[in-house]
């Protein structure tokens, strides 16, 4: 068995080492950090295995932070209220944005050839679902899922859609379907969700959201990446941006309320109208 204990190695380096070890007939395991070993874990959700094929050794234990789940009459009532609010506001929003959505769809059809991008995401309890977005990148969009401001894969129309956040509008359908909430931790790409720490996995206790506190703080990720000018965009996202966002999301999960959701929605609207 080969045990990879150095957490400073880049993902490509880990992949190369793991592939060589497996080719030599070895079993490969990735050693968790001391912090992960000492942090109590919730029952680990069914997150897809990392693309590297490296197994991560985890220790199961009770959750360190108790997210507000529907285990009491008050919590159950709050959960129902949140869901009813999601449905009511989403239906109203869909009616209001129909003309804009149709206009964007026509423009994308003629400029990009396709309208909707179907993105695999990790949802509540680690369940995989398909999140809808307007297409903003060229069809040949292989490469990192994290993009910088000058990423050549982003189309001209897509750049405007991202700047205005209108590319997120199709997610109203995800909210109506019950896969997402209007407010909640932003859903993550499966390949990045495998990097969640034991503590950060607790954000999966609730439905992911169309907007969130972290979304308001880091909504323009491309600007953060542009200022940092990292050599490895994915490594910068995983090591710097993602942990900060998840810390904010964890605070929301443990303290959420209907009033807080309404304030976050109001803040999102103000940000979009600037």
N, C-alpha and C positions, 0 to 999 in steps of 0.2 A: 504494500500500500504506500502511495505517495501522499503525504499530508502537506498541504500548502498553508503555511502559517503567516507568511508575510503579506499583510493587508495593504501595503504600499505599492504592490505590483499593479501595473495597468491591466485592463481587461484583455487586450491582445496578448500580453505576455503570459497571463494565466491560461488563456486558450491554447497557446503554443505549447506550454509546458504540459498541460493536461492531455492534449492530443498525443504528444510524444510518449507520455507515461502509459496511456491506454494502449498505444500501439505496441509498447513493450510488455503488455500483459498485466499492468499494474492497476489496482483500484485507486481512484483519486478522491480525496476528501479535502474540504476547505475548513480550516480551524476557525471557529468564531473568536472574536476579540474577548478580552477579559470582561469588558463592559457588558457585552451581550450575554456572557455566561452568568453574570451576577444579576442581570435585570430579569425580573419575573416576566414570563410570556403568557399571553392568552393562548387558548388552543389554536395552533397555527392553522390559518385558513388555507384552502387548496389553491395556492399560487402555483402557476406553471413553473416547471423546472427552468433554471437559467440556461441560456443558449450554449454556454460553455460546457454543459454536461457535468459540471463540478458539483458534487453533493456537499451541502452545508450541514454541519452537525449542530443541532439546536437542542436546548434543554427546555422541556415544557414545564410550565408552572402557572399559578393563578395570575391574572392581569395585575399590573402595578397601578394602572389608572382605570377606574370604573367608568366607562362611558355610560351616558344616560340611556338605558335601554328600557323597553316597555315591560318591566318586571313588577311594577306597582300600578294601582289604578290611576294615579296622577300621571305617571310616565306614559302609560298606555293612552291616556286622553291627550297628552301633549303630542305623542306620535301620530295619532289620528288627526289631530288638528293640523299638524305639519303637512300630512299627506293631502288633506282637503285643501289646504292653502296652495300647495303645489299644483293640484289639478285646476282649481279655480283661476289662479293667476296665469297659469300656462295657457288655458283655453282663451282667456281674454287677450293675452299677448299674441297668440297665434292669429286671432281675428285681426288685430291691429297691424301686424307685420305682413299679412298676406301679400299686399301689393309690392312691398319691398322685396320679399322673398321671391316672388315671380320675376321681378326685374333682374335680380341677381342671378336667378336660374337661367334666364335667357342670355344674359351677358356671358356667363360661364360656358353655356352650351356652344356659343359661337366662338369664344376665344380659347377655351381649354378642351372642348369636346366632351366634357363630363361635368356633372354638377355636384354630386355628393361624394365625399370621402368617408369610407367606413373604416373606423379605427378600432382595433381591438383594445379593450381597456379592462382593468381589474375593478370590479364593483364591490358591493356589500358582501361581507363574509368571504371575500376572495373569489367571487364568481366572475367568470369572464363574460363580457357582453360587447356588443357592437355600438360604438358611439358615433353619431352622425355629425359631420362638419361640411361646410362648403369647401370645395376643392381650392387649394391655394398654391399647390406645388405642381410642377410638371409631372407627366406620367412616369418618367424615369426618375423616381425619387428615392433610389437606393442610397444608403448612407445613414448617418446618425439621425435619430428621430428628433433630436434637439437641433434647432436651427438658429443661426446668428442672423443679424440684421441684413447682412450682405450675401446671404446664401443664394447662390445662383439658381437653385432649384425652385425658388419662390417666383411665381409669375407676377406681372405688373398688377393685375386685378387682385391677385392673392395678397400682395403686399398691402393694398388698401383695405382689403377685408380684415386682415390681421390687425392693422393699426386701429381700426374702428371696432374690432371684436365682433363684427357682424358674421364672421365665419362660424361663430358658435351658435347662431340662431337655430339651426336644425336640431340642436340638443333639446329643444322644447318637446320634441317627439319622444326622446328618451325619458323625459320627466313624466309625460302623460302615460307612458308605458309602465312606469314604476321602476325603471332601471336607475334613474337618477332623481335627485331632488333639486329644487331651484337653488338651495344653499347647502353646501356640504363640502368636504374635502374634494379637491379636484381629482378625477380618476386618472390613474397612471398607466402608461404603456407597460405591458407584462414584462418586457425585458428590463425595465428599470424598477418595477415593483419587487423583483427578486433581490434587490439590494436594500430593501427596507430593513432597518434594525428591528430587534425584538420589540422595542418600545413603540417604534413608529408603525408597526403593523396594526396597532389598535385603531388607526383611522379607518380600517376596514369594517369597524363595527356598525357603521351607518352608511346610508346611501351616499354615493359621491354627488357632488353638486355642480351646477352650471356656473356658479360663482361662489366665492368664499373669501374669508379674511386674507388668506395667503394669496388668493387671486388678485385682490385689490393691492396688496403690497408688492407682488412680483408679477403682476399681469403682463407687463412688457418685459418678458424675460430676455427678448432679443437685445433690449437696451443694456441690461446688466451684462450680458455676454459680450456686447460690443465694447463696453467700457473696460472689461477685464482683459479682453483680447487673449483668451487662453489658447495654448497650442493644441490642446485636446478638449474640444467642446463638451463631449460626453463626460469626460472625467471631471471637468469643472462643474457640470450640472449635478453629477452624482455626489461629489465631495463637498460642494459649496452651497449651491442653490437648493437642491432637494431636501437636505436635512433641515435647513432654515424654514422652508415651507411646511414641512411635516411637523415641526415644533409648534407652529401657529395652528395648524389643523388639529393637532392633539388637544390644544387648549379649547378649541371650539367644540370638539367631540365631548369633552367632559363638562362643558358649561352651557351648551346651546339652549336657546329659548326662542319662542315665536317672535318676541320683541327684537331679539338680536338678529334673527333672520330678516326681519323687515328693515332693520338699519343697514344690514349688509346689502340688501337689494337696492335700497335708496342710494347707498354709496356707489354701487355699480352703475346705476343709471346716471348719476352725476358725472362719473368718470367717462362714460361713453358720450355724453353730451358736451364735453369740454371742447 
